[in-house]
């Protein structure tokens, strides 16, 4: 049987408890590839996490062994013009495009970078079969892959936003060996924006832990929430559209006046409309077991974000047997809800209202949708299936 040499996952920061989609995905696939018998390493900077100071080495540089894998941490380069980066980043966030070539280059120069990391890749690439870069926009990906085009695979975590339209990404992404997508709409978006004719680009999905247990009654008793509720799980910030969800919930309660509640779990802060303060439970961070129990206790999960390349929370909700509501403006989550028949999507308040009413009035339909979603996850994203697909893909990219 053909074998891979070492593979390395390259990510801006790494930790076993850092929240975030790309961070969790990197941990999961790296650890499962390692457990399958592939020698797997993590190459990263000494920055602590996304929300930390990008100019500070929180960790000491060096080689560590954690969970059986080698973690190599490299000193982060100090950024020369943070104000310039902030100015350009603001233009990107507001879709003030196109940027000039100089602006694009200044953006990457003042991103998270590590000259020591890039030097290591250049000097040691013969020891590895592949370097897998995740996610797409950081300096560790943009500069790192240029040291090893023929061995570079990207897991970009793409969704429609200003950053994907930068010309410098289009130039280098067309030269890598492989690209992995979580869903077909993400692949379709990438092919619209980048020339991937010479890239082995495939939709493989993302691994999901499917063996967790849950207890709806335990959640209700622990938190004293006994009425039906909509669950939101994730960061409470504008980018996740949670403010719009709360606004729709406020209108729903004004119109219906029933006992429906909303439960929010996750970090961040959001202003709860005064008229529904008594109907919204903001639990903040909860431990994993409480999160799994919350899925099971919910009447439905709502994922209102318009910008997802995957969505762990809708998969976990399905594993707990509960249906989902997703925003029609997100091609990926809309695709998942549709092909699985595990939930509904909405584009405005009136569609949101109709879907909520349908699931509340027809609990047998809600249960059936939850079970449909569970089957969809097990067939496509269980870890044994993902490791099988990724191993085959990595062997193809390595030319073995």
C-alpha positions as CSV (number, residue, x, y, z in Angstrom):
1,X,0.0,0.0,0.0
2,X,1.3,3.5,-0.9
3,X,2.3,5.6,2.1
4,X,2.6,9.3,2.7
5,X,5.8,10.7,4.2
6,X,5.2,13.3,6.9
7,X,2.4,15.9,6.3
8,X,2.3,19.3,7.9
9,X,-0.7,21.5,8.6
10,X,0.3,25.2,8.5
11,X,-2.0,27.6,10.5
12,X,-1.5,31.1,11.9
13,X,-1.9,29.9,15.6
14,X,-2.7,26.6,17.2
15,X,-4.0,25.4,20.5
16,X,-6.2,22.5,21.7
17,X,-8.9,24.8,23.1
18,X,-8.9,27.8,20.7
19,X,-12.4,28.5,19.4
20,X,-13.0,29.0,15.8
21,X,-14.0,27.0,12.7
22,X,-10.7,26.7,11.0
23,X,-8.8,26.2,14.2
24,X,-11.1,23.3,15.2
25,X,-11.0,21.8,11.8
26,X,-7.2,21.8,11.7
27,X,-7.0,20.1,15.1
28,X,-9.6,17.5,14.1
29,X,-8.2,16.5,10.8
30,X,-4.6,16.6,11.9
31,X,-5.3,14.4,14.9
32,X,-7.3,11.9,13.0
33,X,-4.8,11.7,10.2
34,X,-2.2,11.0,12.9
35,X,-4.4,8.4,14.6
36,X,-4.8,6.7,11.2
37,X,-1.0,6.1,11.0
38,X,0.1,9.2,9.0
39,X,3.0,11.1,10.6
40,X,1.5,14.5,11.1
41,X,2.9,17.8,12.3
42,X,1.6,21.3,13.0
43,X,3.7,24.3,11.8
44,X,2.5,27.6,13.4
45,X,3.5,30.9,14.9
46,X,3.9,31.7,18.6
47,X,0.8,33.9,18.5
48,X,-1.8,32.7,21.0
49,X,-5.0,33.1,19.0
50,X,-7.0,35.3,16.6
51,X,-8.1,37.8,19.3
52,X,-4.6,38.1,20.8
53,X,-1.9,40.7,19.8
54,X,-0.5,39.5,16.5
55,X,2.9,41.0,17.4
56,X,3.4,39.0,20.6
57,X,5.0,35.6,20.9
58,X,2.7,34.1,23.6
59,X,4.4,30.7,23.2
60,X,8.1,30.0,23.1
61,X,9.5,29.0,19.7
62,X,10.6,25.5,19.4
63,X,9.5,21.9,18.9
64,X,6.8,20.4,21.2
65,X,5.1,17.0,21.2
66,X,1.4,17.1,22.1
67,X,-1.2,14.4,21.7
68,X,1.5,12.3,19.9
69,X,2.1,15.0,17.3
70,X,5.0,17.4,16.8
71,X,4.0,21.0,17.0
72,X,6.7,23.4,15.7
73,X,6.2,27.0,16.8
74,X,8.0,29.9,15.1
75,X,8.6,33.5,16.2
76,X,6.1,35.9,14.6
77,X,7.4,38.8,12.6
78,X,6.6,42.2,14.1
79,X,4.3,44.2,11.8
80,X,5.7,47.4,10.5
81,X,2.5,49.4,9.9
82,X,-0.5,48.3,11.9
83,X,-2.5,51.5,11.0
84,X,-1.9,50.8,7.3
85,X,-3.2,47.2,7.7
86,X,-6.3,48.5,9.6
87,X,-7.1,51.0,6.9
88,X,-6.9,48.4,4.1
89,X,-8.7,45.8,6.2
90,X,-11.6,48.2,6.7
91,X,-11.8,48.7,2.9
92,X,-12.0,44.9,2.5
93,X,-14.7,44.5,5.1
94,X,-16.7,47.2,3.5
95,X,-16.2,45.8,0.0
96,X,-14.5,49.0,-1.1
97,X,-12.9,47.3,-4.1
98,X,-10.7,46.8,-6.0
99,X,-7.6,47.4,-4.0
100,X,-4.4,48.6,-5.7
101,X,-1.6,46.1,-6.0
102,X,0.4,48.1,-3.4
103,X,-2.6,47.9,-1.0
104,X,-2.9,44.1,-1.4
105,X,0.8,43.6,-0.8
106,X,0.8,45.9,2.2
107,X,-2.1,44.0,3.6
108,X,-0.2,40.7,3.5
109,X,3.1,42.2,4.7
110,X,1.2,43.4,7.8
111,X,-0.7,40.2,8.4
112,X,0.4,37.3,10.7
113,X,3.8,36.3,9.3
114,X,6.8,34.3,10.3
115,X,10.0,34.5,8.3
116,X,11.4,31.6,10.4
117,X,8.4,29.5,9.4
118,X,8.8,30.2,5.7
119,X,12.6,29.5,6.0
120,X,11.8,26.2,7.7
121,X,9.4,25.1,4.9
122,X,12.0,26.0,2.2
123,X,14.8,24.2,3.9
124,X,12.9,21.0,5.0
125,X,10.3,20.5,2.3
126,X,12.0,17.3,1.1
127,X,11.1,15.7,4.4
128,X,7.4,16.1,3.8
129,X,4.9,14.8,1.3
130,X,2.6,17.8,1.6
131,X,2.0,21.1,3.5
132,X,-1.7,21.8,4.1
133,X,-2.5,25.5,4.6
134,X,-5.6,26.7,6.5
135,X,-7.4,29.1,6.2
136,X,-6.7,31.1,3.0
137,X,-6.3,34.8,3.9
138,X,-3.4,34.9,6.4
139,X,0.3,35.5,5.6
140,X,1.2,32.0,6.8
141,X,-0.8,30.7,3.8
142,X,0.1,33.3,1.2
143,X,3.8,33.4,1.8
144,X,4.2,29.8,3.1
145,X,2.8,28.1,0.0
146,X,5.1,30.1,-2.2
147,X,8.0,28.1,-0.7
148,X,6.4,24.7,-1.8
149,X,3.9,25.1,-4.7
150,X,4.3,21.5,-5.8
151,X,3.6,20.2,-2.2
152,X,0.9,22.8,-1.2
153,X,-2.7,22.0,-0.5
154,X,-5.1,24.7,0.7
155,X,-8.2,24.3,2.9
156,X,-9.4,27.8,2.2
157,X,-12.6,28.1,4.2
158,X,-14.1,30.4,1.6
159,X,-17.3,32.4,1.6
160,X,-18.3,35.5,-0.4
161,X,-16.4,38.5,1.1
162,X,-14.0,41.2,-0.1
163,X,-10.8,39.3,0.8
164,X,-11.4,36.5,-1.8
165,X,-11.2,39.0,-4.7
166,X,-7.6,40.0,-4.1
167,X,-5.5,39.5,-7.2
168,X,-2.5,38.2,-5.2
169,X,-4.6,35.3,-4.0
170,X,-5.7,34.4,-7.5
171,X,-2.1,34.4,-8.7
172,X,-0.7,32.0,-6.1
173,X,-3.8,29.8,-5.7
174,X,-3.7,28.8,-9.4
175,X,-0.3,27.2,-8.8
176,X,-0.9,25.0,-5.8
177,X,-1.2,21.2,-5.9
178,X,-4.6,20.8,-4.3
179,X,-7.5,22.6,-2.7
180,X,-10.2,21.1,-0.4
181,X,-13.7,22.4,0.0
182,X,-16.4,21.7,2.6
183,X,-19.4,22.0,0.3
184,X,-20.2,22.3,-3.4
185,X,-21.3,25.9,-3.2
186,X,-17.8,26.8,-1.8
187,X,-16.1,25.0,-4.7
188,X,-18.4,26.7,-7.2
189,X,-17.5,30.1,-5.6
190,X,-13.7,29.3,-5.8
191,X,-13.9,28.3,-9.5
192,X,-15.7,31.6,-10.2
193,X,-13.0,33.6,-8.6
194,X,-9.8,31.6,-9.2
195,X,-8.3,29.6,-12.1
196,X,-8.2,26.1,-10.8
197,X,-7.7,24.3,-14.1
198,X,-4.4,22.9,-13.0
199,X,-5.3,22.4,-9.3
200,X,-6.7,19.1,-7.9
201,X,-9.7,20.8,-6.3
202,X,-12.3,18.6,-4.7
203,X,-15.2,18.9,-2.2
204,X,-14.4,16.5,0.6
205,X,-16.3,18.0,3.6
206,X,-15.2,18.3,7.2
207,X,-15.0,15.8,10.0
208,X,-17.6,15.8,12.7
209,X,-17.5,14.1,16.1
210,X,-20.5,11.9,16.1
211,X,-20.2,9.9,19.3
212,X,-21.2,12.5,21.8
213,X,-24.2,12.0,24.2
214,X,-26.9,14.4,25.1
215,X,-29.8,14.8,27.5
216,X,-32.6,17.3,26.9
217,X,-34.1,17.0,30.3
218,X,-30.7,17.5,32.0
219,X,-30.4,20.9,30.2
220,X,-33.9,22.0,31.1
221,X,-33.4,21.2,34.7
222,X,-29.9,22.7,35.0
223,X,-30.8,26.0,33.4
224,X,-34.5,26.2,34.4
225,X,-35.7,26.5,30.8
226,X,-38.9,24.5,30.4
227,X,-40.6,26.3,27.5
228,X,-39.9,25.6,23.8
229,X,-36.9,27.6,22.5
230,X,-34.9,28.4,19.5
231,X,-31.2,27.9,20.0
232,X,-28.4,30.1,18.7
233,X,-24.9,28.6,19.1
234,X,-21.9,30.7,18.1
235,X,-20.1,34.0,18.4
236,X,-22.4,36.9,19.2
237,X,-21.2,39.4,16.7
238,X,-22.4,41.4,13.6
239,X,-20.6,39.0,11.2
240,X,-22.7,36.1,12.4
241,X,-26.0,38.1,11.9
242,X,-27.2,37.3,15.4
243,X,-28.6,40.9,15.7
244,X,-30.9,40.2,12.8
245,X,-32.1,37.0,14.5
246,X,-32.9,38.8,17.7
247,X,-34.8,41.4,15.7
248,X,-36.9,38.7,14.0
249,X,-37.5,37.0,17.3
250,X,-38.7,40.3,18.8
251,X,-41.2,40.8,15.9
252,X,-42.3,37.2,16.2
253,X,-43.0,37.6,20.0
254,X,-44.9,40.8,19.3
255,X,-47.1,39.1,16.8
256,X,-47.6,35.8,18.5
257,X,-47.2,36.4,22.3
258,X,-46.6,32.7,22.9
259,X,-44.2,31.0,25.3
260,X,-41.4,30.5,22.8
261,X,-38.0,31.5,24.2
262,X,-34.6,32.0,22.7
263,X,-31.3,30.6,24.1
264,X,-27.9,32.0,23.1
265,X,-24.7,30.1,23.8
266,X,-21.2,31.2,22.8
267,X,-18.8,34.2,23.3
268,X,-19.3,37.8,22.6
269,X,-21.9,40.3,23.6
270,X,-25.1,41.4,22.0
271,X,-27.8,43.9,23.0
272,X,-31.1,42.1,23.6
273,X,-34.1,44.1,22.6
274,X,-35.8,45.4,25.7
275,X,-39.2,44.0,24.8
276,X,-37.9,40.4,24.8
277,X,-35.3,40.5,27.7
278,X,-37.4,38.1,29.7
279,X,-37.7,35.7,26.8
280,X,-34.0,35.5,25.8
281,X,-31.5,33.5,27.9
282,X,-27.9,34.5,27.1
283,X,-25.8,31.7,28.7
284,X,-22.4,32.8,27.3
285,X,-19.8,30.0,27.1
286,X,-21.1,26.7,28.3
287,X,-19.1,23.4,28.6
288,X,-19.3,20.9,25.8
289,X,-21.9,18.6,27.5
290,X,-24.2,21.5,28.2
291,X,-23.9,22.5,24.5
292,X,-24.8,19.0,23.4
293,X,-27.7,18.9,25.9
294,X,-28.9,22.3,24.6
295,X,-29.1,21.0,21.0
296,X,-31.3,18.2,22.2
297,X,-33.6,20.4,24.3
298,X,-34.1,23.0,21.5
299,X,-37.2,23.0,19.3
300,X,-34.8,24.0,16.5
301,X,-31.3,25.5,16.0
302,X,-31.1,28.8,14.0
303,X,-27.9,29.6,12.1
304,X,-28.6,33.1,10.7
305,X,-25.1,33.7,9.3
306,X,-24.8,34.6,5.6
307,X,-21.0,33.8,5.6
308,X,-20.2,30.2,6.2
309,X,-18.0,27.7,4.4
310,X,-19.3,24.9,6.6
311,X,-21.3,25.0,9.9
312,X,-20.3,22.8,12.8
313,X,-23.3,23.8,14.8
314,X,-25.9,22.7,12.3
315,X,-24.2,19.3,12.0
316,X,-24.1,19.0,15.8
317,X,-27.8,19.9,16.0
318,X,-28.6,17.2,13.6
319,X,-26.5,14.7,15.5
320,X,-28.7,15.6,18.5
321,X,-31.8,15.0,16.3
322,X,-33.0,18.6,16.0
323,X,-33.9,20.5,12.8
324,X,-32.3,23.7,11.7
325,X,-33.2,27.1,10.3
326,X,-30.6,28.7,8.1
327,X,-30.3,32.0,6.2
328,X,-31.1,31.7,2.5
329,X,-28.3,34.2,1.8
330,X,-25.7,31.6,2.7
331,X,-25.3,29.2,-0.2
332,X,-23.5,26.6,1.9
333,X,-25.9,26.2,4.8
334,X,-28.9,26.5,2.4
335,X,-27.3,23.7,0.4
336,X,-26.9,21.5,3.4
337,X,-30.4,22.1,4.7
338,X,-31.9,21.4,1.3
339,X,-29.9,18.2,0.3
340,X,-30.3,16.7,3.7
341,X,-34.0,17.6,4.1
342,X,-32.9,18.5,7.7
343,X,-34.3,22.0,7.9
344,X,-35.7,25.1,6.3
345,X,-34.1,28.3,5.1
346,X,-35.5,31.9,5.2
347,X,-34.7,35.1,3.5
348,X,-36.9,37.5,5.4
349,X,-39.0,37.8,8.6
350,X,-42.1,36.3,7.0
351,X,-40.3,33.2,5.9
352,X,-38.7,32.9,9.3
353,X,-42.1,33.2,11.0
354,X,-43.7,30.6,8.7
355,X,-40.9,28.1,9.3
356,X,-40.9,28.5,13.0
357,X,-44.6,28.1,13.2
358,X,-44.4,24.9,11.0
359,X,-41.8,23.3,13.2
360,X,-43.6,24.2,16.4
361,X,-47.0,23.0,15.2
362,X,-45.7,19.7,13.7
363,X,-43.3,18.2,16.2
364,X,-43.3,14.9,14.2
365,X,-42.0,16.8,11.2
366,X,-39.3,18.5,13.3
367,X,-38.2,15.1,14.6
368,X,-38.1,13.6,11.1
369,X,-36.0,16.5,9.8
370,X,-33.6,16.1,12.7
371,X,-33.3,12.4,11.9
372,X,-32.7,13.2,8.2
373,X,-29.9,15.6,9.2
374,X,-28.4,12.9,11.5
375,X,-28.2,10.4,8.6
376,X,-26.7,13.0,6.3
377,X,-23.9,13.8,8.8
378,X,-23.1,10.1,9.4
379,X,-23.0,9.3,5.7
380,X,-20.8,12.3,4.7
381,X,-18.9,13.7,7.7
382,X,-18.2,11.0,10.2
383,X,-14.4,10.9,10.9
384,X,-13.8,7.5,9.4
385,X,-15.3,8.6,6.1
386,X,-13.4,11.9,6.2
387,X,-10.0,10.3,6.9
388,X,-10.6,7.9,4.0
389,X,-11.4,10.7,1.6
390,X,-8.6,12.9,2.7
391,X,-6.0,10.2,2.7
392,X,-6.9,9.3,-0.9
393,X,-6.8,12.9,-1.9
394,X,-3.4,13.5,-0.2
395,X,-1.9,10.5,-2.0
396,X,-3.2,11.9,-5.3
397,X,-1.6,15.3,-4.6
398,X,1.7,13.7,-3.5
399,X,1.8,11.8,-6.8
400,X,1.9,8.5,-5.0
